[in-house]
Amino acid sequence: MRNFVCAGAGVAMLIAATSPAFAAACAGPAGFGAWVQGFKKEAVAQGISAQVVSEALDGVTYDPSVIAKDRGQSVFAQTYLQFSDRMVSGNRLSVGSSLLKKNAGTFAQIQQKYGVPGPVLVGFWGLETDFGKVMGNMETLRSLATLAYDCRRPDEFREQLLDALRVIQRGDLAPVEMRGPWAGEVGQFQFVPSVYWKYAVDFDGSGRRDLIHNTPDALASAANYLDGLGWQPGQPWLEEVRVPAEMDWSQADVTIKKPRSYWAQAGVTSRSGKPLPADSMPSSLVLPMGRHGPAFLAYPNFDVYLQWNQSLVYSLTAGYYATRLAGAPALSRGSGEVETLPLAQAKQVQQLLAKRGYDVGKIDGVIGAATRNAIREMQVKYGLPADGYPTMELLAALQGQR
């Protein structure tokens, strides 16, 4: 799943500062061959055998289509309901349930070892590659070499290319097998090479960690990665809830954690209307489409979802999909009064917030954490319900029309 900069298990890759030494690379492929020769020497110095380096990189060429895709990444601006309706389809629910039954023994062994339940793994599996059916077909090493040579994020992709060579040297995959999307992700869960190198496991004892062709290896490696990110066995991750007509909406955000008793006292109930347990379980009230839309309590394990992919819309969709596979009912769509700002108006909100000194990141109409925080502060200022969700009423206020 594409995650801002890069995919790879939805891993949020850090954007490396552009190095002046690589600035010339942006002009085109003229120096690529010389760069590859220099990188080969660096790889050998890093402990990778000359034979592996030669097998992987001899004859590798610059791929201008990778640079075009990198520069032309589309804005992820779908609403939560738009995205979840598309991704958590009836077919994906049916196929996911069937795979849980078919591989029940494998999932049980994986959960016993890593603590991650099958529905959580199948949720990511379905969203990332449609259960291994759509893994991409570009040459991974060519893509990584092109991006490592490019001026935009050379340090980041140089490390990914080195780890791809380490994966080959370990015997997991042959160079020709490494194919995937344009940014170098590999396998049924779209791991970037650094995640593959660190978390891939040989679960079936075949002698190599094959996350492309070997489903038990892929599933167990995803569980190992989630465990490494801090998954807490036996704990929930996401629960749909009902919210009252009025409450302190300013506390509703994925970054704000309260004891579950706080939400119970505020009038939040379970999806069925039953009272929430009045306990100390840390939880966040998440309203991806404002107070009139779907509502969730996100638990500490949901933080692991956000490490897999920083997009709140993606993570909520993956988490909701897993709850459905675990037996939860279909999503409630809220009160039916949800207002969705067109992309142009969402950009206007960001522009007006930026003029007031708020750091909302890129003006792209995507309502991320920084924009939500700024919206919430302005909603408080204007006496609007402070749920962090942009509306035409807020836009009018920001334009001085109220």
Stockholm file with secondary structure:
# STOCKHOLM 1.0

chainA/1-402         MRNFVCAGAGVAMLIAATSPAFAAACAGPAGFGAWVQGFKKEAVAQGISAQVVSEALDGVTYDPSVIAKDRGQSVFAQTYLQFSDRMVSGNRLSVGSSLLKKNAGTFAQIQQKYGVPGPVLVGFWGLETDFGKVMGNMETLRSLATLAYDCRRPDEFREQLLDALRVIQRGDLAPVEMRGPWAGEVGQFQFVPSVYWKYAVDFDGSGRRDLIHNTPDALASAANYLDGLGWQPGQPWLEEVRVPAEMDWSQADVTIKKPRSYWAQAGVTSRSGKPLPADSMPSSLVLPMGRHGPAFLAYPNFDVYLQWNQSLVYSLTAGYYATRLAGAPALSRGSGEVETLPLAQAKQVQQLLAKRGYDVGKIDGVIGAATRNAIREMQVKYGLPADGYPTMELLAALQGQR
#=GR chainA/1-402 SS CCBTTBCSTTCCCCCCCCCGGGGGGGGCGGGHHHHHHHHHHHHHHTTCCHHHHHHHHTTCCCCHHHHHHHHTCCCCCCCHHHHHHHHSCHHHHHHHHHHHHHTHHHHHHHHHHHCCCHHHHHHHHHHHHTTTTCCCCEEHHHHHHHHHHSSSSHHHHHHHHHHHHHHHHHTSCCGGGCEESTTCCBTTTTBCHHHHHHHCCCTTCSSSCCTTTCHHHHHHHHHHHHHHTTCCTTCCCEEEEECCSSSCGGGCSTTCCEEHHHHHHTTCEETTSCBCCCSCCEEEEECTTCTTSCCEEECHHHHHHHHHCCCHHHHHHHHHHHHHHTTCCCCCCTTSCCCCCCHHHHHHHHHHHHHTTCCCCSCSSCCCHHHHHHHHHHHHHHTCCCSSCCCHHHHHHHTTCC
#=GC SS_cons         CCBTTBCSTTCCCCCCCCCGGGGGGGGCGGGHHHHHHHHHHHHHHTTCCHHHHHHHHTTCCCCHHHHHHHHTCCCCCCCHHHHHHHHSCHHHHHHHHHHHHHTHHHHHHHHHHHCCCHHHHHHHHHHHHTTTTCCCCEEHHHHHHHHHHSSSSHHHHHHHHHHHHHHHHHTSCCGGGCEESTTCCBTTTTBCHHHHHHHCCCTTCSSSCCTTTCHHHHHHHHHHHHHHTTCCTTCCCEEEEECCSSSCGGGCSTTCCEEHHHHHHTTCEETTSCBCCCSCCEEEEECTTCTTSCCEEECHHHHHHHHHCCCHHHHHHHHHHHHHHTTCCCCCCTTSCCCCCCHHHHHHHHHHHHHTTCCCCSCSSCCCHHHHHHHHHHHHHHTCCCSSCCCHHHHHHHTTCC
//
